[in-house]
């Protein structure tokens, strides 16, 4: 098994006091979380759920490491290492740890993967060659948000059940505000702030909002990387992914 795990130290003093070897402790924690997450899954399931498994691993590892003054920013399954059995039992199932990176504030990256390359994955089906399409213009965030209201429904309201204020940071530094109310009825959306206090206030750059609404960026990954700032209940914020799926489906 293998994964790339990137983390940062937000409290250097605490990280020294709590654990003796920060990289080794993080590796063991990630190793345990991966064994629990992947132990009962087939290779096909791991391949199909790679992103979701990585997001869950990020949460599980952070539950333990935040008390060390450390926060994991990214976990990405490395399929080459998943497919390759460990070469040395002393390395554990996650393989060797790469050199520690330093920065200001201190930045650490542990690459938990095996160094031996694995054989190419067998193809499940024969691929076909399609004609090259001309590049399509990426719709602006405002255009995407304007397409939200027509797809609102009682079913979407029952899935989400919250109201949102979205503060968009435009390329020039200006800001635009949009509201999405999925708390009652068939839902409402439009420019400006919502009536009453929203359950969640989101702040996001226009480019990142485009990626979120086009399904190119997951809300949890955006939040953990600092690209999505959340005021309010994080779990309610993550429910907006249901809306983003609906937007992508109706494009």
N, C-alpha and C positions, 0 to 999 in steps of 0.2 A: 504494500500500500504506500502511497506517497501524496504529498501536497506541498504547495508553496504557501508559506505562512509569513506575512509581513506584519511587524508590530513596531510600536514606538514606546519609549519610556517617558512617561509624563511626570514621574517623581523619582529621580535618580537615587535620592537618599533612601526612600522606602524600598526600592528594588534591591538595594545592597543589604538592608537590614533584614528583610523578610526571607530572601532565598540566597543561597550560597553561589549557585551557578545559574544565572538567569536564563541563558540559552538552553541549557540542559533541562531545566525545570519546565520551560515552555515546550520543548520538544516532547517531554514525557507526557505533559498534559494534552498536547495535540494528538499524540500517539494513542492515548487512552480514549479520547473523544472519537477518533477515527475508527478504532476497533469496535466501539459501541455502535457507531452509525453505519458501518459497512459490513459488520459481521454476518448479517443474515440476508444481505442483498446479492443478487447475481450481477455479473459483469454488465449485462444489458441494462439492468435497473440502475446501476451506478452511472453508466453512460447517459441514460435518459434523464436522470435526476441530478446531474453533475452540479448545476448552479444552485439548486435548492439545498442539496447536501452541503455545499460550501457555505451557504448562508447560515444553516443551522449549526455547522461546526464553529463558525465565527462567534455565534451567540454562546455556545457551550464553553468554548475556550475562554471567552471574555469573562464569563461568570466566575472563573477561578483566578484569572490573572490580574483582574483590576485591583484586587487587594494587594498585589505586589507592586503597584505603581506602574503597571504596564497595560497597554491596550492594543488588541489585535485589530488591524485595519482591513486585512484581506486574507481570505483563505480560498485557494483555488486547487481543486484536485488535479493532480498530474497523472494523466491516464497512462503514460509510459511507465511510471513507477507503480501504478496500481496493477498493471499487467505483469510486471517483472517481480518474481519472488525475491526476498531479501538475499543478498550475497553473504552477509555475515550476521550471525545472530547477535553479536555484540552491538551492532548498529541499531537493532530493533527494527520493526516493520516499516518505520518511516525513513530509514537510511541515514546518510550523513548530514551534518549541519554545515551550511556554508559559512564563510567568514562573516563576522559581525560588521555592520556598517555603522559609522558614526556620523553625527551631524549636530546641528544646533537648532532646536533641542535635540538631544540624542536620538538618532533613528537607528533601529535595529531591524535586520531582516534575516530570518532563519529559513533556509530552503531545505525542506524536509523531503528529500527524494533520493532515489538510488542513482548512482552515477553510470551504471551499465545500461546502454540503450537497448530497448526491447525490439522485437520483430514488429513489422508493420501490422496494424490490425487488419483482419480479414474483412473484406467488404461483404455486406449482407446482400447487396443487389448490384446489378450493373448500372453504372451511371449513364446518363444521356447528355448529349451536347445540345445546348439551346442557343438560339440566336442572341447576340449581344444587344441589349436594349440601351438606348441613349440614357444618360444620367437624368434622373428626375429631380426637379427642384424640391428641396426640403421645405415643407410648410412652416411658417413662423409659429411661434408659441401662441400668438393671438389668434391665428387662423385655426390652430388645433383646438384652442379653448372655445372658440365660437362654434365648433362642431360638437361640443359636449351636450348642450341643452336638447337637441333633437333626439339623442339616444338615451336620455334619462327615462327611468321607468320605476314603477313600484317594486319590481323585482330587484333592481339595483339598489334602491333605498333600503330594502330588507337585508341586503348583503352588507351594506356599508353602515348606515344608521348614524351619520355624523355630518356636521357642517364644517366647511373649510374656507379660510381666507388664504389666497395664494399671492404673495408679493413677489413679482418677477423683476429681476435685475437685468435691464437691457444692456446691450453692448456698450453704449455711450455712458453708462452709469446712471441713467434715469431709471425710474421705477414705474411699474404698472401693477395695478391690483385687480384681482379677479376673485369671485366667490363661487363656490360649489356647495349647494345645500342638499345633502342626501339624508336629511333627518326625518322627513315626513312627506306624505303624499307621493307624487311622482318625481319630486326633486325639482330644484331650480338652479340656474347658473347664469352668470352675467358679469359685466364689468363693475368695478367698485367693491365696497365692503358689504358683507351680508347684513341682513336685519338682525339685530341682537348680537350677542357675543358668539363668535365661532367656537366650536369645540377644539379646533386645531388651527394654528397659523403656520403657514409654510413660507420659507424664503428660499428662492432658487434662481440661478442664472437662467436666462432664456434658452441658451444652448442645452443646458442640462434638462430643462423642462421638456424640450423637444425630444430628447433621447428617452425620457421617462414615458412620454405619451405615445411614442412610436414603438415602445417595447424593447428599446435597445439598452436600457438601463433599469435595473430593478430598484424599487424604492429603498429597500434595506441597504443595498450596496451604496446607493447615493447618500444615505444618511451616515453610514459608517465611514465613508470617505470624506465627509464634510461638505459634499456638494448639495445636500438637502438639509436645511436647518429647520428644526421642528420646535414649536412652542405648544405644549399640550401633551396629550396622550400619544405616545409613539405607536402603540398598537392600532389606534384609530387612524393615525397617519398612514400606516402601512396598508390599511384596507383600501386606500385609493387605487391600489393596483388593480382591483376589480373594474374600476372605471377606465383605467388605461387599457385594459384588455378589450373592453367594449369599444373604445375609440379605435383601436387597431383593427378590430374585426369589421367595423363599419367603414373603414377607409376605402 
